[in-house]
Amino acid sequence: MSLALKQVFNKDRTFRPKRKFEPGTQRFELHKKAQASLNAGLDLKLAVQLPHGEDLNDWVAVHVVDFFNRINLIYGTISDSCTDQSCPVMSGGPKYEYRWQDEHKYKRPTALPAPKYMSLLMDWIEVQINNEHIFPTNVGTPFPKTFMQVAKKILSRLFRVFVHVYIHHFDRVSHMGAEAHVNTCYKHFYYFVTEFSLTDHKELEPLKEMTARMCH
């Protein structure tokens, strides 16, 4: 990793505080287990598999939070070159345009500049993962029946960040020497969402050719 890149990642340029796992909790132990697998250089396809005896909801919750933190950081590293002028629409090339919709201001799918879309997206995810009724932190508090549905929506929307970064800003990623880091994060994400069928295949279409080369 280049010195410039280390400085960027060490500065931890996330736009908002990370959701932390409290030490001593079951979720913290799972987070450590997941990190240990990655640090040991375990094959990413194996690293994403549900550990024996663990709850799938817990495993997905840990990864959703981790991917949010990491993808938020990746976008942060290129955000100075993603402007309303350079990216007037949130897209992944000429074929794919992403419109924003939520329960508040944008009740209909609305075309927005990429930076605005990203800001709304990260704020929306942060609200979800900090909502105790959706992501309970206390051991023994059950996950709601809608948990997987929310997790799928978060992961599908996070995938769009990869699409935009790879298609519109990969020269910036390469220039910073961050290519290997972003590729590893992408592969980890891709293997995880496909292992548990957490993202529709049509969402994965924009990066299909790259994925075929990268994720054998």
Disulfide bonds with the S-S distance in Angstrom:
none
